[in-house]
């Protein structure tokens, strides 16, 4: 199953409005009313920071917008 959504939300850094066009695919989308929460990273065009958008694909509703934190810290170059 595939769902197409257009979600508008505020950037978690600068509060500018962002509209994201999303195409969701997967087997979990076949279950209507499920408590599925999906996540996508979105670059803010105003401040160029990355926000992580959590949303319910069935309801087309935004659950949370938070700063994106990579799983692995970016290594710093050594001073040697």
C-alpha positions in Angstrom: 0.0 0.0 0.0 1.1 3.6 -0.6 0.0 6.8 1.0 0.8 10.3 -0.2 0.7 13.1 2.4 1.3 16.8 2.5 2.2 17.9 6.0 2.8 21.5 7.1 4.7 22.1 10.4 7.0 24.6 12.1 10.7 24.2 12.1 12.0 23.3 15.5 14.8 25.8 15.2 13.5 29.0 13.5 9.7 28.3 13.7 9.4 28.9 9.9 6.6 27.0 8.2 7.7 23.9 6.2 5.5 21.8 3.9 6.7 18.3 3.2 5.3 16.1 0.4 5.7 12.5 1.6 5.1 9.1 -0.1 4.8 6.3 2.5 5.1 2.6 1.5 5.0 -0.5 3.6 3.0 -3.5 4.8 2.0 -1.8 8.1 0.0 0.7 6.1 -2.5 -2.0 5.3 -3.9 -1.9 8.8 -6.3 1.1 9.1 -6.4 2.8 12.5 -3.1 1.3 13.5 -0.8 3.2 15.9 2.0 3.5 13.4 4.3 6.4 13.8 6.7 7.2 10.9 9.7 9.4 10.9 11.5 11.4 8.3 14.3 14.0 8.4 13.5 17.3 6.7 15.8 20.2 5.9 14.4 23.6 6.7 14.8 25.8 3.6 15.0 29.0 5.8 17.7 28.1 8.4 19.1 24.9 6.7 18.9 22.8 9.9 17.5 19.3 9.9 14.3 18.6 11.8 13.0 15.1 12.5 9.3 14.9 11.7 7.3 12.1 13.5 3.8 11.6 12.1 0.9 9.2 11.8 0.5 8.2 8.2 -3.1 7.0 8.6 -4.4 10.2 10.1 -1.9 12.5 8.2 -1.2 14.2 11.5 2.1 15.5 12.9 3.0 13.9 16.2 6.3 15.7 17.0 9.0 17.9 15.4 12.4 17.7 17.0 16.0 18.4 16.2 17.7 15.6 14.2 20.4 13.9 16.2 22.6 11.4 14.2 23.0 8.0 15.8 26.8 8.2 15.6 28.6 11.3 16.7 30.7 12.9 13.9 34.3 12.2 14.7 36.6 15.2 15.3 40.0 15.3 13.5 42.9 14.6 15.8 45.4 17.3 16.6 48.3 15.0 16.0 
